[in-house]
Amino acid sequence: MSDYLLHCRKCGSYLRVEDCISCEHCPDALLRSEFPDLRFRVERRRGIWRFNWLPVQAPREGSAAPVVYRSERLGDRLGLKNLFVAFNGFWPERGAQVETCTFKQFEAEVVLANAREQGKNGLVIASAGNTARAFAHLSAQTGFPVVIVVPCMCLNEMWYLKSATRVPTAVIQDGDYADAIDVAERIARVSGMPFEGGVRNVAKRDGLGVVLMEAVSAIGRLPDAYFQAVGSGAGAIAVWEMAERFLLDGRFGERLPRLYLAQNLPFAPMFRAWKRGERRLASVDLDPGLIEEISTRVLSSRYPAYAICGGVYDALTASDGNMYGITNGEMAEARLLFEEMEGIDIVPAAAIAVAALQKSVKAKEIASDELILLNITGGGEKAIRREGRAVMVEGDFISKTISQEGIEELLCHVLKRN
């Protein structure tokens, strides 16, 4: 792994790595990691740790990784000659061994390893579903302590692997994902365990950027276009940042992949802002009531990294990309289509990306011979459930208005129990 520095996109300052998630001069800008090794290298390691552009010096042995393959059946159905799928999930027949069935497992791998190397005593995580499962799994595997905060409204879609059921999890009974973030930050202040940082954590984004490194390693060049569903936008920003590194390398392409991102209607604040041509999100589009109407509540962030310098708006602009709004019905049809064509089940959020790809083809926004990368952010849950390894999430129910004394009592309870 390489040494790295943190660079502010807005003012150009370089900052120390330890405990730094924002520039003191530019709180409205994201930092990004910069590595002295400008050439992409694949080491003789297993899984994601084969790649050099990760902010970890001494990774643990063994990890899962995405599987990238050329799609023939779905590609033929859509009239695309060079459709590649980045599958992030459990599909042993294809060599996919991501047991949490989500690309958030790569994020968790890198964030926890980075936190351990910085001497942190644990992390507090907020999640709407997939991130919680990934961090719970890796915490149980590595012994690195985490406290996870999730909204009750997402529990119907949430599960943990059996091995992770003892990881401390607080459930916000009267709020959404944004409220979970707020409470997680308060728990961090009381517990002394730092808040993971969300999209501002460069280790998170570099971990999600593994998808593009795996794709370039398998294909030999950058794709012309990239499709993904987004909630906070961290995964899309990660791909943009990783693509910039490949351009600096110079051996894998001369243009950024066009980012085609999608959200689930009617809760689609970034999609609506982009279609208005505005950098600012509208408060009406952030109405929590809209979250009740979507099928993919893992995409329900009211704090997306859209307007911030270095965020989704900038990524779309720099890559000449576009955004799509996908209905629940379109998502369901796309989900069935992918399983029929490819022979594996995918999560609803991944189906949002498939539906966006269908729309792009219909609108003739991509050419039939372009190299397309479709990020299937999660799949293979049916096999995990058949094996009896998935259990529904149970936790300690708390209010979003919990007092400091209540947080102290909660921590005493859950940490003693675990």
Secondary structure, DSSP 8 states (H G I E B T S, - for coil): ----EEEETTT--EE-STT--S-SS-TTB-EEEE-S--S--B-S-SGGGGBS-SS-SS--S-----EEEE-SHHHHHHT-TEEEEEEEEEEGGGTEE-TT-STHHHHHHHHHHHHHHTT---EEEE-SSHHHHHHHHHHHHH---EEEEEEGGGGGG-EEEGGGTTS-EEEETT--HHHHHHHHHHHHHHHS--B--GGG-HHHHHHHTHHHHHHHHHHSS--SEEEEE-SSSHHHHHHHHHHHHHHHH-SS-SS--EEEEEEETTS-HHHHHHHHT-SS--GGGG-GGGGGG-S-GGG--SS-SSSSBTSHHHHHHHHT-EEEEE-HHHHHHHHHHHHHHHSS-B-HHHHHHHHHHHHHHHTT-S-TTSEEEEEEEEE-HHHHHHTT-EEE---EEE-TT--HHHHHHHHHHHHHH-
